[in-house]
Amino acid sequence: MDANQREKTEVLIEQALESVRPYLKADGGDVKLVELTDELVVRLELMGSCQSCPMNVMTFRAGLEDAIRKAVPHVQRVEAVNVAALA
């Protein structure tokens, strides 16, 4: 992936995260894009209350991963770097 493709993909990922972010913030949480690898693996960090929330697996899969996959269908995988059950 060249630099231009990477930048466009990261912008699409950030836009997808922004669409979900208000719901996370309403419950005291947030999410940060940590890395987009050359293999098109998106690594996210859950922040605030999202780290310890018992619903974080559902939030991650049904919210964050789904939003990213809709915005960037060619992404291979979406991972959470700081939640063991999701990595």
MOLIN-V619256 format. One record per pair of residues at least 12 apart in sequence whose ideal C-beta (glycine too) atoms are under 7 Angstrom apart, sorted by the first residue. I is the first residue (numbers start at 1). J is the second residue. Records with the same first field share a line. If there is no record, write none. Layout:
BEGIN
I->J, J
END
This chain:
BEGIN
1->38
6->36
9->36, 72
10->33, 36
12->71, 72
13->33, 36, 42, 68, 71, 72
14->33
15->71
16->67, 68, 71
17->31, 33
19->67
20->63, 64, 67
23->63
24->50
27->49
28->48, 49
29->46, 47, 48, 49, 50, 53
30->47, 48, 50
31->44, 45, 46, 47, 50, 64
32->44, 45, 47
34->81
39->76
40->74, 75, 76
41->76, 77, 79
42->68, 75, 78
43->79, 81
44->64, 78, 80, 81
45->81, 82
46->80, 82, 83
51->82, 83
56->83
57->85, 86
60->80, 86
64->78
65->78
END
